[in-house]
């Protein structure tokens, strides 16, 4: 079945450094790739997403890149701040269902930003 | 935040008992989902709904059933709870452009 692999599982950086989280997916029909941030005890919330017709998208300090040939996408956070500390999940829409919300999630990355 | 609420937020029950979790939305969104979250597994899709009385299975549907008799309500039922179903359950809704809005989660402990 469809699968999303996410690495690393934990990531520790100094405040101001960059952080990169990588995901690979198995379903070549996937066309929507969101990233969610989950703070401790809270619900996951969308921080950025990308569709298969673009290769990169930026929103202030965060960016996502997509390589459809390699079935690989990444989250980049620059100038990290302590409030960026959270668990980050990548996801891929199942079977081209990019408008229905049916997503397969990666296992999550716990990001710790040290002051 | 999207208008989505889950109940109960916390529940402790015993093995073999039935449990129903409720998800209620005020956004009139067509799509509703139940995910479970466990350490090391991320979020896994249990069941989903594309509309009233239109539901389908997700990745980990064994031991779970769902019902959607109204647009605003999506119920998840554990017919006979087991310890492996101890988890945090998240309901989510989607308006059809891809983004999921999650509820606050329901923490279920099966003893």
Interface residues (C-beta under 8 A of the other chain):
Chain A: X1 X4 X6 X9 X32 X34 X36 X42 X43 X44 X45 X46 X49 X51 X89 X91 X93 X98 X99 X100 X101 X102 X103 X104 X105 X106 X107 X108
Chain B: X31 X33 X35 X40 X41 X42 X43 X44 X45 X48 X50 X58 X59 X90 X92 X93 X94 X96 X97 X98 X99 X100 X102 X103 X104 X105
